[in-house]
């Protein structure tokens, strides 16, 4: 039975597990992207996302709470500075886990975990200014149909004038 098993123990005692997650969090904050196993990436996501949420409110209390979890002044300064500025309007989901190959030595599933706002490849494209098309014949689709019919009528009139 799995009663009370809320997180993955990662095959470590509590002190070792907390140190592992703390070190991986500092590396993720510093480098914005790290490669690790899938299980560690999922555990890291559960560990760091509440800290990033806490960093959105820049108060002394939230800084002390984050520092008690990270124990690194450089990481706290980075987290409350540029990272909090970038994720200020995002309502959660600050990290992305992308599965990669299997590790050659033991066959463990590897993954890349990264901060979402720092990946330039996955930036959303420019939003289109045209209105959304519907199938019910709304004003935008009927106006486009009328412009198409007027264009074909104009081309037919020019062809008839050339024949005369």
N, C-alpha and C positions, 0 to 999 in steps of 0.2 A: 504494500500500500504506500501511497505517496502523500500521506497527510502532512501538511505544513511545509512541503518542499516548494518554496516560492522562487528559488533561484538555483542556477546550476552551480554545484560546488566545485566543478572543474578539477576534481581529484586532489584537492589541497585542503589543508586546515584553514581556519578562518584568517589567521594572521597572514599566511602566505597568499591567500586569495585576495585579500584587501590590498596587500602590497603590489600584487600583480596588476590589479585593476587600476590602482593609483599610478603606477609607472606607465601603463598603457594609456591612461587618460592624459598624462603630461605629454607623452609622445604625440598623441593625436592633436592636442592643442598646439603643440609646437610645429608639427609638420603638416597638419591638416588632412593627412591621409596615411594610413599604416596598413601593412599586410600581416595577417594573423590567421589562426584557425577560425572556423565558422562559429564554434561554441564560444570561444573567447570574444569574438566580435559581438555576438548577441549579448553576452554578459556585460561587455563594455558599454553597449548602447543603453542598457538598463541603468548602468552606473553613472554615465556622463550626461544623459539628457536632463535629469533633474538639476544637475549643476549648471548647465547652460541656461535653463529656465530661471534659476536663482540669479544668474549673472545679469539678467535683463533689468533687474532692479538694483541700481548701484547704491547700496546703503552699507554702512559699516557692519551691520549684522549679517547681511548676505555675503559680504566679503569674508567675514570670519567663519561662517558656515562652510563656504567653498574651500577656504584655506584648511579647515580642519579635515576635509576629505582629501585634498590634493597634497598639502604640505610642501608647496613650491611657490615661492613669491613670483617668479617669472611667469609661471603658468597662470596664476591668478591675475596678474597685470595684463597678460595677453587675452585672457578670457573676458575680463571686464572692459577691455579696450576695444580693439577692432572686431573681435568675434561678437560681442554683445551688440555692437553697432550694426553689424551685418544681419543678425538674426532678430533684431528688435521687433519687426512686424510679423515674423513667422510664428504661428500658434503651436509649435511643437514639430517633431519630426526633423531634428537638426542633423541627424546622421543618416548615411546611406550605406547599406551593406551590399556589396557585389561579390557573388561567388566566383571564385577562380578555380584553377586546376586542383588536383589532388597532390599532396606532398609525396615526393618520391620515396622517402625513407620508410614511412609508416602508413601511407595512404590516407592521411587525414585530409578532410575537406578544407581547403584554404579559402580565405575571403579577404576582400579589401574593404576597410571601413573608412569613410571620409566624411568631412563636414559638407553638407549639401551646398551651402552658399559659396563655397570656395572652389567648386568645379566649374570651369569655364566651358567644358564640352556640353554639359547638360543644361545650359542656360535656356530658358524658354525662348522661342522665336518671337519676332515682332508680332504684335497682335494685328490682325487684319482690321481695316476700317470699314469694310463692306458689311452690310447687315446680314444676319443669319438667314439662310434660305429655308423656306418652308414649302410644303407640298399643297397647301390649302389655297393658294392663289392670293397671298397677301399683297399689299400695295407694292412691295419691292419686286416681287416676281411678275406682277401684272405690268408694271412699268417697264421691266426688262423685256417682256414679251412684246409690248407695244413698240418699243424702240427697235426690236428686231424686225417686226413687220414693216415699220416705216422705212427701215434701211433696205429691205428687199423691194419695197415698192419704188423707192428712189432709184435703185439699180435697174429695175425693170423699165422705168420711165426713161432713163438715160440710154438704154439699149434700143428702145423704140424710137427715140429721137435720132440715133445714129443711123438707123435703117432708112429713115425718111431722107 
